[in-house]
Amino acid sequence: MEFRTQITGKPNNQQIDYQSNILLFGSCFTENIHKKLDYFKLKSQCNPFGILFNPKAIETVITHSIQEKIYTEKDVFFANERWHCFDVHSDLSALTKNELLDTLNQQVKNSKTAIENASHLIITLGTAWAYRFIASNTIVGNCHKIPQKQFKKELLSVDAVSNSLKNIVNLISSINPNLHLIFTVSPIRHLKDGFVENSRSKAHLIAGIHDFIETSEHLHYFPSYEIMMDDLRDYRFYTTDMLHPSELAIQYIWEQFSEVWISPNTHALQKEVATVQKGLAHRPFNPTSEQHLNFLSSLKRKMDALRLLHGIRF
């Protein structure tokens, strides 16, 4: 007797291994996937412009990176004792204007290089709801706690989502035509928008992605949202806010992702890396004991071997 509907995917023929370069953009669920990749020391970079939730915001920063935009004074503003840019997350905000501009322009350069060198790009969309800054008539990546009356909230249509993603694909293909793009929809519930509004948002994202994804062998979809909604399907897989997936749910989705996208050839090396990671996380009762010093010596030998043989650094 089956008590759940398990979602299983077939292994992709362009899987990730220790020679791959992975770049990730998108919502906070993107950070969860990146943490798993980083734990196993797979080469990855995540959200150079901070967490971004809607496809237009992601399109903006990728466009600026590929076109090598130079940010100037007109692109930043001062509010709440810090300098901000509407294109990026508040993690990049700074105490001085020049510091912010330096960061933005450096991230543009870094992001273009990362896109050029990437083998896989993972884009996680969080919501189709977006905020348009009325004064400039542009959709922003972050409102930076500016009064809401200065923005117009709107739901991106399926066509708008699809066109935005098509623009991203075309831009990236112009400098890295062999890059594999993996789209996914975040399982995090955006209930501040409302229950019905959250469902409409996720539906627009899913429909927008699938409107064009079958057109190329380099475009892929991974069902993070569907695994959470239709496979796990229980509040015990959420954190206490009932909005975010729990650590157990994240681990389960990661395992499903690994089945499809992580090469089995990496399994042995992942185990070695995990052994070191567990050793680094170990907290001894007596740090000066001979037993612990021997443990540290053994751990260092393992780390040195991984660095020399595989270029893996901790």
Phi, psi and omega in degrees: 000130179263134181248007178203160178255100184278134177262121179235142179244158178275141177304133178282152181274005176235056188285162180275137173222194185282357173263351183285153172241116185250133176239138183233137173231150169134210189286180182294340175293333174304320180297324179297315179294319180298321179300322178292314178300316182292324179302318180271007175061031168285140188290112184212150173230144187226132170045067178299339178251017181084178181294131177227138191257323186255155186297327180295322179294319178292319177302318182301309185288328177290319176300313181296324180292311183292324179274002177055049177301141173255115179286137180231183183305326183291347182265357183232164180208161182253129178200142177053042173069018177217159175266137185228165171225131183295341182287337193232168180288158181293347175300334180270351180300153188220167180283334179235154180297315183295324178297317179294315180298319177299317180296313181300313183289329175290321179292328174300312180296313181299319184291319179298316178299318180296319179294318180298325185263355186285145171264330181222138174237124179253122178243117178253117180268133183262319184204152173265357175282137182221160179244125179257122178287116190298321185298325182251353181058039180235145176283133186257160175273333181204139182273345177053036176062023171288143182310135186297336180296345179273001182234156171246122179274134181215152177263118179295132179290167177301317179297320180295318177298311182298315180296322178297316180291324176298319178299318179299313181299315181296319179296313182294320180297334181291338180240346179209076186292344182265001181293136176264123180259126179247113177265143174210158179250131183297136177281357180290133183273123179265069187282352173295338176279340183115155183296308180295319181296322177296317179296317178298317180300309180298321179298318179296320179296312182296315180294321180296320178294311186284353176296334184222357192292335181281001186279350183212145177286352178266359180250134187220159176232132174244129191274061177303312182298316183292325177298317181291317186282322191247341179260301180288304164050044181203141183294344178291348179264013176248159171287180185295341178280355179062019181241320185260143176298142177287171177301323179296318179294318178299317178298319181295315179296321177300318180296321177293320177298318180298321180301325183271319195245345181258126185296136175301338179295344180270352190301314182297317180291323176301320179296320178295317179296318180297323178299317178293317181300319178294323177295319179294331180277349183293136178242110186284154172288323181229096184297339184260003182291153179298322179300316181289322179296322176294322178298316180295322179296317178295320180296320179296321179297320178295318179295317179298320180295318179294325179290316183288321185274328188232359181070021182268125181243144180251000000 
